Amino acid sequence: MPDWERARTALVDRLREGRIDDERVLSAMEAVPRHRFVPEEYRTDAYRDRPLPIGRDQTISAPHMVAIMAELLDLQRGDRVLEIGTGCGYHAAVTAELVGSADVYTVEYHDELAERAQATLGATGYGDVSVRAGDGKRGWPDHAPYDRAYLTCAASAFPSAVVEQVRPGGLLLAPLGGRRRQTLVRVRRRPDGSLARETHGAVRFVRLQ
């Protein structure tokens, strides 16, 4: 049986030596058992810093990317957060460590992945995370407004419905671009509804469906 805790600590140490400075984010990464979210056939690679397949042509993001996104979102306890692209639920669990499980709302396009993610989140102590299968481009208006929203899949632009569900002053984060070239973009929604935009480097994600 692998020593999962030791492997996770070693991963977090590598993240700390890299570009992750926020100790709250590093603590969240150390708290979430990534191996529980990874399919059995890839579990021995759970604490390598790389994406892994989770079915339906989707992936679990590399840990460094999850940490970078958490830092850029400046997640605080009590923030209400919308995630588009639940996947296996791992990123939602890290978010839940930072803001509280009851304040995380996540939408997954594939019914099968949504059901599996909800089960895994429940089994790992994040059962208060709200998971819904549906079209992520529509967001989840029932629980708006959100303080933060992010996409774990690439889009050509921020979906207008998601933007409208974020409060003035709130942050959105997403990989934007085409299939081959994408940039991680953070925007702050101004009171007049316009977006103050920053770019944070080239990335590569599966496409938003």
N, C-alpha and C positions, 0 to 999 in steps of 0.2 A: 504494500500500500504506500503510495507516494506521501511524503510529508507536505501536504498542501499548504499548511500555515507557513512553513519555512520557505517554500517556493514563492508564496505571495509576498512575504517580507523581502525576499531578494529582488523581486520585481519592483516593489516600491522603492527600494534602495537605488535601483537603476534609474527610476524615474526622477528621484531626488537629485541624482548626480547629473541628470540631463537638464531639461528646461522647465521642470515643474518646481515652483518655489512655494506654493501655498500649502502650508502644513495641514490645513483642514481638508483640502482635496486629497493629499497623500494619505491622511487617516481614513478617509472614505474609501479610497482604493484598497487600503489594507483590510478594511472591514468586510468588503463584499467578496464572497467565495466564488470567484470567476469560474472555477471548475464545475460548479453546480449548474451553470448556465450553458456550458459547452456540450455538444453531443458526445456520447460515450466514445465514439471512434476517434475523436480529437482531444480527449480529455488530458492526455499526457502532455499536450502542448498548451494547456490552458494558461500557463504563466510565462509563455514566450510573448514578447511584445510584438504581436502580429495579429491581423484579422484571421478568423477561422470560419469555415462554412457552417451554417446552421439549418440548411434546407431551403427549398423554394428560391434558389439562386440568391439568397441573402447571406450576410456575414455578421458575425459579432466583431465590432470595431477593435482595433489594436488598443491596448490599455493606454498608451501615451496619448492617443487621440481623444479618448474619453476624458482623461485628465486635463488636457489642453482646453477642451470645450467647457469643462466645469469651471476652470479658472477664468476663461473669457466671459462666462455668464455671471460671475461674481455671485454665486448662489448663497443665499442667507437663510437661516432658520425661519420658517414661516412664509417664505416666498411661494406663491402658487405658480406651478410650472407646467407647461404643455410640451409634451414630446411627440413628434411626428416620426413614426418608424420604430415601433417597440422592439421588433426582432425577437431576440431571446429574453429580453427583459434586463440584461446586465446594466446597460447605461441608465435605465430608470432606477435600478437599485442604488447605483452610485449617487444619482441625483437625490434619491430619498434619504440617503445618509446625511446629506447636506441640508435639506430643507424640511425633512419629515415626510414619512410615507403618505400621509393623508393629503398632502398638498401636491402630489404628482399625478398627472393625468396623461395617459399615453395612448396613441392611436396606431393600430397596426392594420395594414391592408389585407393580409392573409389571415383568414379565420383560424387555420391550424396553428400558425405561429402565435397568434393572440392567446389562444387557449393554453398552449404550452407555456408561454411566458407567464400567464396569470398563475398557473399551477406552480411554476418554479419560484416566482416571487412569494407566493404564499408559503411554500415549503422552506424558504430561507429567511423568513422574518419580515418580509415586505408586503404582507397581504393587504395592507391598506392602500397600496398603489392602485389607482383606478385604470383598468385596461379596457379598451373597446376596439372591436374590429370594424373597420370602415375606411372611407376615403380621407386620407390625411390632409388632402388639399382643402378640405372643408373645416379642418380643425375640430374643436369640440366646444361649441358655443354654450352649452348648458352650464359650464363652470367658469366662463369668462366673467370679468377680465383677469388675465394672467399677468404676473410680474415678469416672467421670462417664458420664452418659447424657443425651441430648437428642433432642427431636422437632423436625423441621422442618415439621411439619403439625399442625393444631389438633385437639385431642381434648377430650372433656368432662371427663376426669380422666386422671391418669397411669395408664397400663396397669399393672395389678397385677404382671404377669409381669416387666415392665421394672423396676419398683421393687424387686422381690425379687432381681434380678440385680445390683443396685448394692450395694457393700459398706457396712457401717455407717460413717458419717462421709462417705460419698460424696455428690455433688451430682447432682440431676436438674433439667432445664430444659425447659419446653414452653410453647407458647401454648395456654391452656385456655379453653374457652367454646363458644359455638354458631357458627353460620355467619356471623352479622353482628357479634357482640360477643365479643372475645377479649382475654385479659390474659396477658402474659408472666409466668410463675410459676417461681421457683426454690425448690427444697426441698433440705434436707439430711436424709439418712436417719439417724435416731438409732439408738443401739445396740439399743433395744427394738423397732425396726421402724417407729416413728411418724415423721412428717415435720414438720420445722420449715420453715414456709412464708413466703416473701416475694413481693410482687408488684412488677413493674417496668414498668408502663404498658400502655396499649392497643396491640394489634397486629392484623394481619390476615393469616392464612395459609390455604392450601388445607386441606381437611379430611383427617384421617387415614382411610385406607380399610381 
